[in-house]
Every structure is written in structure tokens, then in C-alpha cells.
Amino acid sequence: QVQLVESGGGLVQAGNSLRLSCAGSGRTFSRYNMGWFRQAPGKEREFVTTISWDSARTDYVDSVKGRFTISRDNAKNTVYLQMNSLRPEDTGVYYCAAHTRLWAAISRAANEYGYWGQGTQVIVSS
């Protein structure tokens, strides 16, 4: 069982930065790859980024490459999403998720993630 709690969302002006945190529980946290997804108002939930259990591999949706950075600190059972140069189209609820399986390959597919946080809202004003 993995429990995830996101924090760090808020309202910012375009061009500013936010750092989201996802605090996880469970002693196997360090062996799950983790992902961030987001859901804009009226839109489907979309993949944003993922990181492997050992931070050796990452993947980003094209729209955030060069602006967002995912990282993790397994000693603290926490994954982070540093978001720079925010744009209004980045607005949405951001969800942290853990892959269903341990030691898995990283994936963009939401249905391969079995544990989800409640989400934290990010609003970027123009």
C-alpha cells in the first residue's frame, strides 16, 4: 500500500515558478517509478513527467521539456516537480502517482499507475 499526498500548488503569474511535492508512505516507495499527471479544466487527464525508481530515467511531455524538472529523494519518500516559466496552459490539477509494479519501466500510461494522490491545484494567470 502506497499513500501519496501532493502539496505546493497555488496561483502564480505567467513566467513564475512553483515547486510541487509528493510525500509518499510505505517502505517500498524507493522501488516504484513515479509520475506526475495534470488535468486542465474541461480536459482529459494527461501525462506530464515520470522518473524511475533510481532516478536513472526520466520522460517529459514535449510541452514541458526544458521548463519542468522531476526529481526524487527516496530517503525522504518524496518526489518533486519543479515548474519554471509557467504558462497559462499549465493550469490544472496536478496528480502524483506511483506505478502499479515495483522495478517497472517508466511509462506515460495512466492505467499503469496504481496509486494516486488527491491532487494539488495550479493556476497560472496571464
N, CA, C and O atoms as CSV, one atom per row, in Angstrom:
chain,resi,resn,atom,element,x,y,z
A,1,GLN,N,N,0.831,-1.173,0.000
A,1,GLN,CA,C,0.000,0.000,0.000
A,1,GLN,C,C,0.884,1.249,0.000
A,1,GLN,O,O,1.793,1.386,0.818
A,2,VAL,N,N,0.595,2.149,-0.934
A,2,VAL,CA,C,1.309,3.409,-1.046
A,2,VAL,C,C,0.285,4.533,-0.954
A,2,VAL,O,O,-0.716,4.535,-1.670
A,3,GLN,N,N,0.543,5.472,-0.080
A,3,GLN,CA,C,-0.295,6.657,0.041
A,3,GLN,C,C,0.512,7.873,-0.381
A,3,GLN,O,O,1.679,8.011,-0.015
A,4,LEU,N,N,-0.111,8.750,-1.150
A,4,LEU,CA,C,0.566,9.897,-1.722
A,4,LEU,C,C,-0.203,11.169,-1.409
A,4,LEU,O,O,-1.429,11.204,-1.511
A,5,VAL,N,N,0.516,12.207,-1.030
A,5,VAL,CA,C,-0.085,13.496,-0.720
A,5,VAL,C,C,0.700,14.585,-1.419
A,5,VAL,O,O,1.891,14.762,-1.166
A,6,GLU,N,N,0.025,15.325,-2.310
A,6,GLU,CA,C,0.660,16.416,-3.032
A,6,GLU,C,C,0.526,17.720,-2.259
A,6,GLU,O,O,-0.406,17.905,-1.477
A,7,SER,N,N,1.469,18.614,-2.492
A,7,SER,CA,C,1.401,19.948,-1.925
A,7,SER,C,C,2.206,20.893,-2.804
A,7,SER,O,O,2.974,20.454,-3.660
A,8,GLY,N,N,2.031,22.181,-2.592
A,8,GLY,CA,C,2.826,23.177,-3.283
A,8,GLY,C,C,2.122,23.931,-4.383
A,8,GLY,O,O,2.698,24.853,-4.961
A,9,GLY,N,N,0.894,23.566,-4.688
A,9,GLY,CA,C,0.160,24.273,-5.717
A,9,GLY,C,C,-0.228,25.668,-5.276
A,9,GLY,O,O,-0.105,26.025,-4.104
A,10,GLY,N,N,-0.698,26.448,-6.229
A,10,GLY,CA,C,-1.101,27.804,-5.921
A,10,GLY,C,C,-1.400,28.589,-7.172
A,10,GLY,O,O,-1.457,28.038,-8.271
A,11,LEU,N,N,-1.591,29.877,-6.996
A,11,LEU,CA,C,-1.871,30.791,-8.091
A,11,LEU,C,C,-0.640,31.650,-8.334
A,11,LEU,O,O,-0.144,32.314,-7.424
A,12,VAL,N,N,-0.154,31.632,-9.564
A,12,VAL,CA,C,1.030,32.411,-9.917
A,12,VAL,C,C,0.814,33.096,-11.251
A,12,VAL,O,O,-0.037,32.689,-12.041
A,13,GLN,N,N,1.585,34.128,-11.492
A,13,GLN,CA,C,1.563,34.791,-12.783
A,13,GLN,C,C,2.444,34.051,-13.773
A,13,GLN,O,O,3.425,33.412,-13.392
A,14,ALA,N,N,2.091,34.141,-15.031
A,14,ALA,CA,C,2.888,33.518,-16.078
A,14,ALA,C,C,4.339,33.968,-15.971
A,14,ALA,O,O,4.631,35.136,-15.714
A,15,GLY,N,N,5.240,33.010,-16.176
A,15,GLY,CA,C,6.662,33.274,-16.086
A,15,GLY,C,C,7.262,32.940,-14.737
A,15,GLY,O,O,8.480,32.818,-14.611
A,16,ASN,N,N,6.428,32.792,-13.737
A,16,ASN,CA,C,6.915,32.461,-12.404
A,16,ASN,C,C,7.073,30.954,-12.231
A,16,ASN,O,O,6.830,30.184,-13.160
A,17,SER,N,N,7.480,30.544,-11.037
A,17,SER,CA,C,7.792,29.155,-10.767
A,17,SER,C,C,7.017,28.625,-9.573
A,17,SER,O,O,6.606,29.378,-8.691
A,18,LEU,N,N,6.829,27.328,-9.566
A,18,LEU,CA,C,6.273,26.604,-8.434
A,18,LEU,C,C,7.030,25.298,-8.280
A,18,LEU,O,O,7.534,24.739,-9.254
A,19,ARG,N,N,7.105,24.825,-7.064
A,19,ARG,CA,C,7.682,23.523,-6.785
A,19,ARG,C,C,6.648,22.671,-6.073
A,19,ARG,O,O,6.248,22.976,-4.949
A,20,LEU,N,N,6.221,21.612,-6.722
A,20,LEU,CA,C,5.272,20.690,-6.138
A,20,LEU,C,C,6.011,19.568,-5.424
A,20,LEU,O,O,7.086,19.146,-5.851
A,21,SER,N,N,5.430,19.096,-4.346
A,21,SER,CA,C,5.977,17.972,-3.611
A,21,SER,C,C,4.933,16.879,-3.511
A,21,SER,O,O,3.734,17.149,-3.454
A,22,CYS,N,N,5.397,15.654,-3.492
A,22,CYS,CA,C,4.539,14.494,-3.315
A,22,CYS,C,C,5.172,13.631,-2.243
A,22,CYS,O,O,6.217,13.017,-2.458
A,23,ALA,N,N,4.536,13.589,-1.098
A,23,ALA,CA,C,5.034,12.810,0.026
A,23,ALA,C,C,4.390,11.432,0.011
A,23,ALA,O,O,3.165,11.310,-0.011
A,24,GLY,N,N,5.216,10.404,0.024
A,24,GLY,CA,C,4.726,9.042,-0.033
A,24,GLY,C,C,4.973,8.278,1.248
A,24,GLY,O,O,5.905,8.563,2.000
A,25,SER,N,N,4.125,7.313,1.474
A,25,SER,CA,C,4.297,6.406,2.595
A,25,SER,C,C,4.532,4.998,2.048
A,25,SER,O,O,4.290,4.719,0.874
A,26,GLY,N,N,5.004,4.133,2.919
A,26,GLY,CA,C,5.285,2.774,2.511
A,26,GLY,C,C,6.773,2.523,2.355
A,26,GLY,O,O,7.485,3.342,1.774
A,27,ARG,N,N,7.236,1.421,2.860
A,27,ARG,CA,C,8.671,1.148,2.851
A,27,ARG,C,C,9.208,0.760,1.484
A,27,ARG,O,O,10.424,0.715,1.301
A,28,THR,N,N,8.339,0.479,0.516
A,28,THR,CA,C,8.779,0.151,-0.831
A,28,THR,C,C,8.734,1.344,-1.775
A,28,THR,O,O,8.915,1.170,-2.980
A,29,PHE,N,N,8.500,2.539,-1.271
A,29,PHE,CA,C,8.412,3.730,-2.102
A,29,PHE,C,C,9.609,3.862,-3.040
A,29,PHE,O,O,9.449,4.212,-4.209
A,30,SER,N,N,10.790,3.586,-2.533
A,30,SER,CA,C,12.011,3.797,-3.298
A,30,SER,C,C,12.136,2.879,-4.508
A,30,SER,O,O,13.013,3.092,-5.345
A,31,ARG,N,N,11.287,1.869,-4.621
A,31,ARG,CA,C,11.356,0.931,-5.731
A,31,ARG,C,C,10.247,1.123,-6.765
A,31,ARG,O,O,10.152,0.357,-7.724
A,32,TYR,N,N,9.417,2.130,-6.575
A,32,TYR,CA,C,8.385,2.479,-7.546
A,32,TYR,C,C,8.870,3.618,-8.427
A,32,TYR,O,O,9.468,4.578,-7.941
A,33,ASN,N,N,8.611,3.508,-9.726
A,33,ASN,CA,C,8.755,4.718,-10.520
A,33,ASN,C,C,7.529,5.598,-10.262
A,33,ASN,O,O,6.442,5.105,-9.960
A,34,MET,N,N,7.731,6.902,-10.387
A,34,MET,CA,C,6.704,7.872,-10.041
A,34,MET,C,C,6.389,8.754,-11.233
A,34,MET,O,O,7.217,8.941,-12.124
A,35,GLY,N,N,5.196,9.285,-11.235
A,35,GLY,CA,C,4.795,10.164,-12.320
A,35,GLY,C,C,3.960,11.328,-11.839
A,35,GLY,O,O,3.378,11.297,-10.754
A,36,TRP,N,N,3.913,12.358,-12.670
A,36,TRP,CA,C,3.013,13.485,-12.476
A,36,TRP,C,C,2.085,13.565,-13.679
A,36,TRP,O,O,2.524,13.474,-14.826
A,37,PHE,N,N,0.815,13.735,-13.406
A,37,PHE,CA,C,-0.205,13.953,-14.419
A,37,PHE,C,C,-0.942,15.235,-14.072
A,37,PHE,O,O,-0.893,15.697,-12.931
A,38,ARG,N,N,-1.616,15.803,-15.043
A,38,ARG,CA,C,-2.392,17.005,-14.777
A,38,ARG,C,C,-3.696,16.964,-15.558
A,38,ARG,O,O,-3.808,16.297,-16.586
A,39,GLN,N,N,-4.671,17.689,-15.048
A,39,GLN,CA,C,-5.965,17.763,-15.694
A,39,GLN,C,C,-6.410,19.218,-15.720
A,39,GLN,O,O,-6.703,19.810,-14.681
A,40,ALA,N,N,-6.456,19.778,-16.904
A,40,ALA,CA,C,-6.918,21.143,-17.080
A,40,ALA,C,C,-8.438,21.169,-17.055
A,40,ALA,O,O,-9.074,20.151,-17.325
A,41,PRO,N,N,-9.030,22.312,-16.738
A,41,PRO,CA,C,-10.492,22.409,-16.722
A,41,PRO,C,C,-11.097,21.989,-18.050
A,41,PRO,O,O,-10.718,22.501,-19.104
A,42,GLY,N,N,-12.032,21.063,-17.998
A,42,GLY,CA,C,-12.710,20.606,-19.197
A,42,GLY,C,C,-11.900,19.677,-20.082
A,42,GLY,O,O,-12.352,19.325,-21.172
A,43,LYS,N,N,-10.713,19.268,-19.644
A,43,LYS,CA,C,-9.837,18.425,-20.440
A,43,LYS,C,C,-9.620,17.071,-19.773
A,43,LYS,O,O,-9.903,16.891,-18.589
A,44,GLU,N,N,-9.112,16.126,-20.558
A,44,GLU,CA,C,-8.753,14.824,-20.026
A,44,GLU,C,C,-7.440,14.912,-19.258
A,44,GLU,O,O,-6.609,15.782,-19.523
A,45,ARG,N,N,-7.267,14.018,-18.324
A,45,ARG,CA,C,-6.016,13.947,-17.595
A,45,ARG,C,C,-4.892,13.553,-18.553
A,45,ARG,O,O,-5.052,12.645,-19.368
A,46,GLU,N,N,-3.759,14.240,-18.449
A,46,GLU,CA,C,-2.653,13.981,-19.347
A,46,GLU,C,C,-1.360,13.733,-18.582
A,46,GLU,O,O,-1.163,14.223,-17.470
A,47,PHE,N,N,-0.501,12.968,-19.207
A,47,PHE,CA,C,0.824,12.696,-18.673
A,47,PHE,C,C,1.673,13.949,-18.717
A,47,PHE,O,O,1.625,14.705,-19.687
A,48,VAL,N,N,2.451,14.172,-17.667
A,48,VAL,CA,C,3.384,15.293,-17.625
A,48,VAL,C,C,4.823,14.796,-17.603
A,48,VAL,O,O,5.624,15.165,-18.462
A,49,THR,N,N,5.151,13.962,-16.625
A,49,THR,CA,C,6.527,13.502,-16.483
A,49,THR,C,C,6.573,12.270,-15.598
A,49,THR,O,O,5.642,12.001,-14.839
A,50,THR,N,N,7.660,11.527,-15.703
A,50,THR,CA,C,7.863,10.354,-14.869
A,50,THR,C,C,9.345,10.200,-14.565
A,50,THR,O,O,10.198,10.720,-15.285
A,51,ILE,N,N,9.636,9.488,-13.501
A,51,ILE,CA,C,11.010,9.242,-13.084
A,51,ILE,C,C,11.112,7.811,-12.573
A,51,ILE,O,O,10.224,7.327,-11.871
A,52,SER,N,N,12.202,7.140,-12.933
A,52,SER,CA,C,12.392,5.772,-12.497
A,52,SER,C,C,12.741,5.722,-11.022
A,52,SER,O,O,13.059,6.737,-10.401
A,53,TRP,N,N,12.675,4.536,-10.485
A,53,TRP,CA,C,12.894,4.347,-9.048
A,53,TRP,C,C,14.253,4.853,-8.584
A,53,TRP,O,O,14.393,5.325,-7.456
A,54,ASP,N,N,15.257,4.755,-9.459
A,54,ASP,CA,C,16.620,5.143,-9.114
A,54,ASP,C,C,17.028,6.476,-9.739
A,54,ASP,O,O,18.202,6.843,-9.689
A,55,SER,N,N,16.087,7.200,-10.320
A,55,SER,CA,C,16.315,8.487,-10.976
A,55,SER,C,C,17.174,8.384,-12.225
A,55,SER,O,O,17.623,9.402,-12.751
A,56,ALA,N,N,17.410,7.168,-12.709
A,56,ALA,CA,C,18.252,6.989,-13.883
A,56,ALA,C,C,17.552,7.388,-15.176
A,56,ALA,O,O,18.214,7.754,-16.147
A,57,ARG,N,N,16.248,7.322,-15.203
A,57,ARG,CA,C,15.492,7.623,-16.412
A,57,ARG,C,C,14.354,8.577,-16.095
A,57,ARG,O,O,13.684,8.450,-15.070
A,58,THR,N,N,14.149,9.524,-16.981
A,58,THR,CA,C,13.023,10.442,-16.886
A,58,THR,C,C,12.390,10.597,-18.253
A,58,THR,O,O,13.005,10.285,-19.273
A,59,ASP,N,N,11.171,11.075,-18.267
A,59,ASP,CA,C,10.463,11.322,-19.511
A,59,ASP,C,C,9.539,12.506,-19.284
A,59,ASP,O,O,8.983,12.662,-18.198
A,60,TYR,N,N,9.372,13.346,-20.308
A,60,TYR,CA,C,8.537,14.529,-20.203
A,60,TYR,C,C,7.684,14.676,-21.446
A,60,TYR,O,O,8.114,14.356,-22.554
A,61,VAL,N,N,6.485,15.157,-21.253
A,61,VAL,CA,C,5.684,15.552,-22.394
A,61,VAL,C,C,6.365,16.757,-23.049
A,61,VAL,O,O,6.963,17.584,-22.361
A,62,ASP,N,N,6.273,16.854,-24.369
A,62,ASP,CA,C,7.017,17.873,-25.099
A,62,ASP,C,C,6.737,19.293,-24.603
A,62,ASP,O,O,7.637,20.134,-24.593
A,63,SER,N,N,5.521,19.558,-24.199
A,63,SER,CA,C,5.137,20.910,-23.832
A,63,SER,C,C,5.823,21.427,-22.568
A,63,SER,O,O,5.808,22.632,-22.315
A,64,VAL,N,N,6.425,20.541,-21.768
A,64,VAL,CA,C,7.079,20.983,-20.541
A,64,VAL,C,C,8.581,20.774,-20.570
A,64,VAL,O,O,9.265,21.161,-19.622
A,65,LYS,N,N,9.116,20.179,-21.618
A,65,LYS,CA,C,10.555,19.940,-21.695
A,65,LYS,C,C,11.317,21.255,-21.632
A,65,LYS,O,O,10.980,22.221,-22.316
A,66,GLY,N,N,12.346,21.272,-20.800
A,66,GLY,CA,C,13.137,22.472,-20.623
A,66,GLY,C,C,12.592,23.421,-19.581
A,66,GLY,O,O,13.286,24.353,-19.173
A,67,ARG,N,N,11.363,23.207,-19.140
A,67,ARG,CA,C,10.747,24.068,-18.137
A,67,ARG,C,C,10.493,23.344,-16.819
A,67,ARG,O,O,10.650,23.929,-15.747
A,68,PHE,N,N,10.105,22.082,-16.895
A,68,PHE,CA,C,9.795,21.296,-15.706
A,68,PHE,C,C,10.910,20.289,-15.444
A,68,PHE,O,O,11.532,19.780,-16.376
A,69,THR,N,N,11.152,20.011,-14.178
A,69,THR,CA,C,12.127,19.013,-13.784
A,69,THR,C,C,11.543,18.143,-12.682
A,69,THR,O,O,11.110,18.644,-11.644
A,70,ILE,N,N,11.537,16.843,-12.916
A,70,ILE,CA,C,11.100,15.906,-11.891
A,70,ILE,C,C,12.327,15.369,-11.162
A,70,ILE,O,O,13.362,15.122,-11.781
A,71,SER,N,N,12.214,15.193,-9.870
A,71,SER,CA,C,13.292,14.632,-9.079
A,71,SER,C,C,12.694,13.890,-7.897
A,71,SER,O,O,11.503,14.010,-7.612
A,72,ARG,N,N,13.519,13.135,-7.222
A,72,ARG,CA,C,13.026,12.416,-6.051
A,72,ARG,C,C,14.118,12.278,-5.023
A,72,ARG,O,O,15.306,12.270,-5.345
A,73,ASP,N,N,13.700,12.169,-3.791
A,73,ASP,CA,C,14.589,11.928,-2.669
A,73,ASP,C,C,14.019,10.725,-1.937
A,73,ASP,O,O,13.114,10.858,-1.113
A,74,ASN,N,N,14.552,9.557,-2.245
A,74,ASN,CA,C,14.000,8.337,-1.673
A,74,ASN,C,C,14.184,8.261,-0.164
A,74,ASN,O,O,13.389,7.624,0.528
A,75,ALA,N,N,15.226,8.905,0.349
A,75,ALA,CA,C,15.426,8.930,1.793
A,75,ALA,C,C,14.300,9.662,2.500
A,75,ALA,O,O,14.019,9.397,3.669
A,76,LYS,N,N,13.650,10.586,1.792
A,76,LYS,CA,C,12.533,11.341,2.349
A,76,LYS,C,C,11.189,10.870,1.823
A,76,LYS,O,O,10.158,11.453,2.158
A,77,ASN,N,N,11.182,9.821,1.002
A,77,ASN,CA,C,9.949,9.316,0.396
A,77,ASN,C,C,9.168,10.427,-0.307
A,77,ASN,O,O,7.952,10.542,-0.158
A,78,THR,N,N,9.892,11.236,-1.072
A,78,THR,CA,C,9.282,12.403,-1.692
A,78,THR,C,C,9.730,12.536,-3.139
A,78,THR,O,O,10.896,12.310,-3.464
A,79,VAL,N,N,8.793,12.906,-4.000
A,79,VAL,CA,C,9.088,13.248,-5.379
A,79,VAL,C,C,8.690,14.701,-5.588
A,79,VAL,O,O,7.714,15.176,-5.008
A,80,TYR,N,N,9.451,15.402,-6.418
A,80,TYR,CA,C,9.244,16.822,-6.631
A,80,TYR,C,C,8.993,17.117,-8.100
A,80,TYR,O,O,9.411,16.370,-8.984
A,81,LEU,N,N,8.310,18.207,-8.337
A,81,LEU,CA,C,8.155,18.729,-9.685
A,81,LEU,C,C,8.457,20.215,-9.639
A,81,LEU,O,O,7.654,21.009,-9.150
A,82,GLN,N,N,9.621,20.581,-10.153
A,82,GLN,CA,C,9.996,21.981,-10.256
A,82,GLN,C,C,9.460,22.515,-11.577
A,82,GLN,O,O,9.809,22.008,-12.643
A,83,MET,N,N,8.624,23.525,-11.508
A,83,MET,CA,C,7.979,24.081,-12.684
A,83,MET,C,C,8.430,25.524,-12.847
A,83,MET,O,O,8.117,26.380,-12.020
A,84,ASN,N,N,9.159,25.784,-13.905
A,84,ASN,CA,C,9.642,27.122,-14.210
A,84,ASN,C,C,8.961,27.652,-15.460
A,84,ASN,O,O,8.389,26.893,-16.243
A,85,SER,N,N,9.031,28.952,-15.634
A,85,SER,CA,C,8.468,29.606,-16.817
A,85,SER,C,C,7.038,29.152,-17.075
A,85,SER,O,O,6.682,28.781,-18.194
A,86,LEU,N,N,6.240,29.186,-16.046
A,86,LEU,CA,C,4.874,28.687,-16.144
A,86,LEU,C,C,4.044,29.492,-17.136
A,86,LEU,O,O,4.204,30.706,-17.270
A,87,ARG,N,N,3.173,28.798,-17.813
A,87,ARG,CA,C,2.287,29.370,-18.807
A,87,ARG,C,C,0.841,29.134,-18.406
A,87,ARG,O,O,0.555,28.194,-17.664
A,88,PRO,N,N,-0.079,29.967,-18.881
A,88,PRO,CA,C,-1.493,29.739,-18.548
A,88,PRO,C,C,-1.969,28.333,-18.908
A,88,PRO,O,O,-2.817,27.779,-18.208
A,89,GLU,N,N,-1.450,27.751,-19.970
A,89,GLU,CA,C,-1.863,26.420,-20.364
A,89,GLU,C,C,-1.362,25.327,-19.427
A,89,GLU,O,O,-1.744,24.165,-19.570
A,90,ASP,N,N,-0.506,25.691,-18.463
A,90,ASP,CA,C,-0.090,24.751,-17.434
A,90,ASP,C,C,-1.110,24.639,-16.315
A,90,ASP,O,O,-0.957,23.804,-15.423
A,91,THR,N,N,-2.133,25.453,-16.346
A,91,THR,CA,C,-3.163,25.444,-15.319
A,91,THR,C,C,-3.856,24.088,-15.249
A,91,THR,O,O,-4.172,23.489,-16.278
A,92,GLY,N,N,-4.087,23.615,-14.049
A,92,GLY,CA,C,-4.793,22.370,-13.865
A,92,GLY,C,C,-4.538,21.782,-12.494
A,92,GLY,O,O,-3.783,22.335,-11.694
A,93,VAL,N,N,-5.169,20.668,-12.237
A,93,VAL,CA,C,-4.912,19.927,-11.018
A,93,VAL,C,C,-3.809,18.920,-11.315
A,93,VAL,O,O,-3.916,18.128,-12.251
A,94,TYR,N,N,-2.764,18.955,-10.524
A,94,TYR,CA,C,-1.615,18.081,-10.715
A,94,TYR,C,C,-1.684,16.911,-9.747
A,94,TYR,O,O,-1.860,17.086,-8.541
A,95,TYR,N,N,-1.541,15.715,-10.303
A,95,TYR,CA,C,-1.633,14.490,-9.532
A,95,TYR,C,C,-0.305,13.753,-9.537
A,95,TYR,O,O,0.328,13.592,-10.581
A,96,CYS,N,N,0.099,13.316,-8.380
A,96,CYS,CA,C,1.243,12.443,-8.221
A,96,CYS,C,C,0.756,10.998,-8.259
A,96,CYS,O,O,-0.314,10.690,-7.733
A,97,ALA,N,N,1.530,10.116,-8.874
A,97,ALA,CA,C,1.121,8.727,-8.987
A,97,ALA,C,C,2.321,7.795,-8.901
A,97,ALA,O,O,3.427,8.138,-9.317
A,98,ALA,N,N,2.082,6.621,-8.357
A,98,ALA,CA,C,3.089,5.568,-8.283
A,98,ALA,C,C,2.688,4.421,-9.196
A,98,ALA,O,O,1.516,4.049,-9.261
A,99,HIS,N,N,3.655,3.868,-9.893
A,99,HIS,CA,C,3.400,2.746,-10.796
A,99,HIS,C,C,2.840,1.559,-10.032
A,99,HIS,O,O,3.122,1.374,-8.848
A,100,THR,N,N,2.050,0.767,-10.720
A,100,THR,CA,C,1.436,-0.403,-10.104
A,100,THR,C,C,2.456,-1.438,-9.647
A,100,THR,O,O,2.259,-2.108,-8.633
A,101,ARG,N,N,3.547,-1.567,-10.400
A,101,ARG,CA,C,4.536,-2.611,-10.137
A,101,ARG,C,C,5.869,-2.025,-9.676
A,101,ARG,O,O,6.252,-0.922,-10.066
A,102,LEU,N,N,6.560,-2.789,-8.840
A,102,LEU,CA,C,7.907,-2.427,-8.438
A,102,LEU,C,C,8.874,-2.682,-9.582
A,102,LEU,O,O,8.643,-3.567,-10.406
A,103,TRP,N,N,9.944,-1.921,-9.639
A,103,TRP,CA,C,11.037,-2.118,-10.601
A,103,TRP,C,C,10.574,-2.037,-12.044
A,103,TRP,O,O,11.206,-2.623,-12.923
A,104,ALA,N,N,9.504,-1.338,-12.308
A,104,ALA,CA,C,8.922,-1.296,-13.646
A,104,ALA,C,C,9.649,-0.305,-14.541
A,104,ALA,O,O,10.341,0.597,-14.068
A,105,ALA,N,N,9.475,-0.493,-15.851
A,105,ALA,CA,C,9.935,0.501,-16.810
A,105,ALA,C,C,9.054,1.740,-16.703
A,105,ALA,O,O,7.870,1.639,-16.382
A,106,ILE,N,N,9.629,2.901,-16.972
A,106,ILE,CA,C,8.832,4.121,-16.893
A,106,ILE,C,C,7.794,4.114,-18.002
A,106,ILE,O,O,8.001,3.529,-19.065
A,107,SER,N,N,6.685,4.767,-17.739
A,107,SER,CA,C,5.560,4.728,-18.654
A,107,SER,C,C,4.803,6.040,-18.629
A,107,SER,O,O,4.763,6.731,-17.611
A,108,ARG,N,N,4.197,6.379,-19.772
A,108,ARG,CA,C,3.306,7.531,-19.869
A,108,ARG,C,C,1.847,7.163,-19.670
A,108,ARG,O,O,0.989,8.045,-19.648
A,109,ALA,N,N,1.552,5.894,-19.525
A,109,ALA,CA,C,0.174,5.419,-19.498
A,109,ALA,C,C,-0.402,5.500,-18.094
A,109,ALA,O,O,0.113,4.872,-17.169
A,110,ALA,N,N,-1.461,6.266,-17.938
A,110,ALA,CA,C,-2.071,6.443,-16.626
A,110,ALA,C,C,-2.566,5.128,-16.039
A,110,ALA,O,O,-2.545,4.943,-14.822
A,111,ASN,N,N,-3.015,4.207,-16.903
A,111,ASN,CA,C,-3.553,2.959,-16.384
A,111,ASN,C,C,-2.484,2.011,-15.858
A,111,ASN,O,O,-2.816,0.952,-15.325
A,112,GLU,N,N,-1.222,2.362,-15.991
A,112,GLU,CA,C,-0.149,1.572,-15.407
A,112,GLU,C,C,0.270,2.093,-14.038
A,112,GLU,O,O,1.170,1.539,-13.408
A,113,TYR,N,N,-0.375,3.143,-13.585
A,113,TYR,CA,C,-0.123,3.694,-12.258
A,113,TYR,C,C,-1.263,3.301,-11.338
A,113,TYR,O,O,-2.431,3.539,-11.646
A,114,GLY,N,N,-0.921,2.703,-10.215
A,114,GLY,CA,C,-1.938,2.151,-9.339
A,114,GLY,C,C,-2.256,2.968,-8.105
A,114,GLY,O,O,-3.243,2.696,-7.422
A,115,TYR,N,N,-1.448,3.953,-7.809
A,115,TYR,CA,C,-1.630,4.747,-6.605
A,115,TYR,C,C,-1.596,6.222,-6.966
A,115,TYR,O,O,-0.693,6.682,-7.665
A,116,TRP,N,N,-2.583,6.955,-6.486
A,116,TRP,CA,C,-2.757,8.359,-6.847
A,116,TRP,C,C,-2.990,9.229,-5.625
A,116,TRP,O,O,-3.662,8.831,-4.674
A,117,GLY,N,N,-2.417,10.431,-5.673
A,117,GLY,CA,C,-2.724,11.420,-4.659
A,117,GLY,C,C,-4.021,12.125,-4.971
A,117,GLY,O,O,-4.659,11.850,-5.987
A,118,GLN,N,N,-4.412,13.033,-4.100
A,118,GLN,CA,C,-5.664,13.763,-4.261
A,118,GLN,C,C,-5.550,14.937,-5.218
A,118,GLN,O,O,-6.564,15.470,-5.668
A,119,GLY,N,N,-4.337,15.344,-5.531
A,119,GLY,CA,C,-4.122,16.433,-6.457
A,119,GLY,C,C,-3.888,17.761,-5.760
A,119,GLY,O,O,-4.358,17.987,-4.645
A,120,THR,N,N,-3.161,18.627,-6.430
A,120,THR,CA,C,-2.954,19.986,-5.961
A,120,THR,C,C,-3.157,20.929,-7.136
A,120,THR,O,O,-2.660,20.681,-8.235
A,121,GLN,N,N,-3.883,22.001,-6.905
A,121,GLN,CA,C,-4.293,22.884,-7.994
A,121,GLN,C,C,-3.215,23.914,-8.311
A,121,GLN,O,O,-2.647,24.544,-7.418
A,122,VAL,N,N,-2.952,24.067,-9.592
A,122,VAL,CA,C,-2.030,25.077,-10.094
A,122,VAL,C,C,-2.806,25.981,-11.040
A,122,VAL,O,O,-3.415,25.514,-12.002
A,123,ILE,N,N,-2.779,27.270,-10.761
A,123,ILE,CA,C,-3.438,28.250,-11.624
A,123,ILE,C,C,-2.392,29.263,-12.060
A,123,ILE,O,O,-1.734,29.889,-11.228
A,124,VAL,N,N,-2.245,29.416,-13.350
A,124,VAL,CA,C,-1.275,30.347,-13.906
A,124,VAL,C,C,-2.048,31.437,-14.634
A,124,VAL,O,O,-2.730,31.171,-15.624
A,125,SER,N,N,-1.939,32.651,-14.146
A,125,SER,CA,C,-2.645,33.771,-14.743
A,125,SER,C,C,-1.782,34.445,-15.793
A,125,SER,O,O,-0.555,34.457,-15.688
A,126,SER,N,N,-2.424,35.000,-16.797
A,126,SER,CA,C,-1.720,35.669,-17.874
A,126,SER,C,C,-1.441,37.119,-17.536
A,126,SER,O,O,-0.849,37.838,-18.341
